[in-house]
């Protein structure tokens, strides 16, 4: 019980004292209630601290980007590199990814990735009607196992496709999907209340990926507020979370018969906002541009002990 909920019960408690003929003065009764309420608040605070300490003793923070640079500053290039150009990226996307400040910058303690509708020709010579940004830690940071999380506010609108995900850092040698893919969060504009978490590998990739959904209650939209998206990845286990709520656990038992579990080597991180594609569909007359994904932080932990 917290102080707010306890205060709602105080009038009823006083009425009970009166109805039983008790001789306790109201001022004294109120004082007693205040002490009890304070006790409950203290217990709640202790529980919260205890939970925080439990997380601290379970995980060690090993990599982070809090995006706290000056307003309008560039992304930290010691941590991130850019994918550039208008290749379809295997998904029939419509955008050209750039590293321009119009598409990606630091502002008010957030990474800002902005998808824009504009006539643009990239360095690859391909003309497009949309621009956006795609960042990755390939060559800068990768890790096998741990907790990978980000606090994100996604964009909204038909054709929007924001994502926070990982690929095996052996992708150039093994190629996709044999390198493995872990999608920590994907959201598509036509499903504003749903976050998708999935794994992809040889024989279970693309539309055949092993996917699960987390749906916000009461028709709330992910675009309306920040949410924490995370996976906890261990040997033969990947757990998916939204706001620290576990919604699915994946193991080799989930794979199609005879398929290989390819999640036992280092992976790197990716943040991007795609526009259009076979899954979300293309923007239409209802889609308002620009659309923005805000990333408050990205943090990576290693497990301490067992």
N, C-alpha and C positions, 0 to 999 in steps of 0.2 A: 504493500500500500504506500502511495506517495502522499505528500502534504495536500495536494489539490483534492485527491479523492477522499482523504481523511476529513478535510474540512467540510465536505458535503455531508458527512455523517454526524458532525458535531451537534447541529440543532436537534437531531433525533435522539442523540445521547442525553442532552439536557432535558428533553421532554420526558425521557424514560425516568430520569432522576426525579422529576417533579411528580410523575404519575404514580410512583411507588411511595410517595409521601416522604421522600428523603429530606433530611434537614440540611443538606450541604448547600451553602449559599452559591448562587450562580457564578459569582466571581471566582470562587474557589474551584468550582467544577470546570470552569473555562481554563483555569490555570493548569488543572490536572490534564485536561484534554490536550493542551498545548505541549506539555511535557511528553505525553504519549505520542503525539504527532511527531515531535522532534526525534523521538526514539525511532519511529518507523523511517523517517527520512535518513537518519544516520545509518540504519541497517541497510537501506537501499544504496546509499553512497558507498558503504563498505563492500556491498556485493558488486557494484560497478568497478571499484578499484580492484577487487579480487579477480574479476573477469579479465580486466586489463593486464594484471600481473600474470595471469595464466597464459595469455597470448604472448607476453614478453618472454616468459620462460620456455615457451614452446617453439618460438620462431626468432631468428636473428636477422635483422635488417641488413642486407648486403649491397643493395643497389637502389637508387631512387632518383627521381627528378620531380621536384616540387614546383617547377615553372614559376619561380619567384623573381625572375629578372625584371629589369626596367620595362615600363610600358612601351610596346612596339619593338622590343628587342628580338633578335633572332633566336632560334632554337640552339641549345648547347650542342655544338658539333663534336664535342668530345664524347657525347652519348648517342647522338642520332645521325643518320644519313637519310637521304631522300631517294625514293623511287620517282623517276621523272618520265613524262611522255604520255602519249595517248594510246599505247598498246591496249588491246582489249583485256589484258590480264586474265584471260581465260573465262571471263564472265560477261562479255558483251557490254561492258561499261561504256559510258558516253563521255567521260571527262578526260582532260589532260591533267596529270599531276604536275605541280610546279613547286618551287621553293620560294616563290615571291611573297613579300609581306602581305599582299592582298589575300593570299590563301593560307598563310601560316605565320603566326607570330605569338609572342608572349604579351598578355594583357591582364592586369588586375589579378595576378597570381594564378593565371590559367594559361594552358596551351590552347590557342584558338585555331581551329581548322575550319576554314570557311569555303563552302561550295558556292560558286558563283555562276550565273548565266551570262555568258559573254562570247563574242567571237574572238577566238584565240588560235594562234598557230605556234606550237611549241618548237623547240630546237630540233625535234624529229621531223618537222615539216608537215605534220598532220593538223588539219584544220578541224576545230571542234566548237561546240556551242556551250561547253561547261568546263570549269576549272575547279580543282580541289588540291588536296595534299595527302601524301602518304609517307609516313616516317617509319624507320626501322632501326634496330640496334645491331644489325648484322655487321660483324667486324669490330664492333665496339663492346658489345656485351652479349653473352649467352650463358645459359645455365641448365644443368640437368637437375630436375626435381626442385621442389620448394613451393612457396606461396607467391603467386603473381597477382597483383591487384591494382586497380585504377579506380579513381572516383571521377565519374563522367556524367555530363549532361548532354544528351544526344540531340541532334536536329530533328525536325519534323516535316513531313510532307511526302506525298506520293513520289516514288522514285529515289528517295534518300536511303542510303545504305551505310551507316556508320559501323565501325568494327574495332575491337581490341582483340588481338589474336597473336599466335606464335607459329613459327615454322622451324623445322629442324635446320640447324646451321650447316648441315651437309647437303643442302639443296642443290648446289652447283654440281656436285658429284653424283648424288643419288637421284636428283630430279624429283619433282612433285608428281604423285603423292607419296612416293616411297620415303621421302624425308620426314613425313608426318606433318600434320597440322592440328593445332588445338585452337579452336575459336572460343575465347573466353566470353565474348559478347558480340553478337550481331543483332541489329534491329533493322527492320525495313518499314518504310513510311506507312504502308497500308495496314501494318499491325502495330499501332503506337503503344500498346500495353504489353507487348511480348518481347522478351529477350531470348535469344537462341544461344545455346552452348553446344558445341559439337566437336567430334574428332574425325579426322580423315586420314586414310592410309591406303596402301595398295589393296584394291578390291572393295574399298568402302569410302569412296571419295565423291566430291561433287554432290549431285542430288542423292547419291547413295550413302552420303556421310551419316554417321551415327549421331543423331541430334536429339536434344531435349529442349523444352520450353519452360520459361518462368513467366507467369502472368501476374501483373500488378492487380491487386484487388480494387473493386469499386470503379472500374473503367479508368483508373488513373493512367496518365501517359508518362513514359520515360522521359519525354522531352520537357516535362514541366518542372523537373528538379534533378539534382545530382543523385546518383546511386553508385554504390561500390560493387564492382564486378570482379570476381576472383576465381582462381582455381587453386586447389592444393593438390600437388602432383608428387606422387611417390612411386616406387617400383610397382608396376602392375595396377596402379590405382590413380584415377584423376577424379577429384570431386569439384563440382561446380556450385558457385554461390552467387546470390544477389543480396546485397546488404547483410552479409554474414548468415543468410539463410541457405542451408544446403538444399538443392533441389534435384540433383542427380549425381550418381557415382558411376564411373565407367571403369571396367576391368577387361582383361582379355576374354572373359566369358561373354561379353557383349558383341564380339566380332563375329562376322559370318564364318561358317565352318571353313577351316583350312587357311584363314587369313592371318597375317602376321601383325603382332603388336609392335609398332615402330616408335615407341615413346620411352626410349631408354638411353638417350644421348642429348647433348645440349640443344636448346631451342633459343631463338631470338624473338624479340617483341616487335609488333607492328601496330600502328594507329593510323586509321585512314577514314575518309568519308568518300564513298563511291557515289556516283550519280547514274541511275539507270542500271540495266543489266537484266539477264534472264529471270532472276529470282524476284527482285523488287518491282520490275517493270519500269517504264520510263516516266519522267515527270509529265504532268498534264496541266490543264488550265487551272487546277486548284493549287498547284505547287508555287509557293512564294520563295523568291530568291532575294538576297543570299540566305543560305542556311548554315548554321554554325554548330560545331561540336566543341564543347568546353571540357578540358581535362584538368582537374585540380591537381592530381598527382598520379605518378606511377611508382609502385614500390615492389621490390622483390625481396623475399626472405628465404633463408635456409633453416631447415628444421634443426633444433637443438636436441640431441639425444634421440630417444624413441618416443 
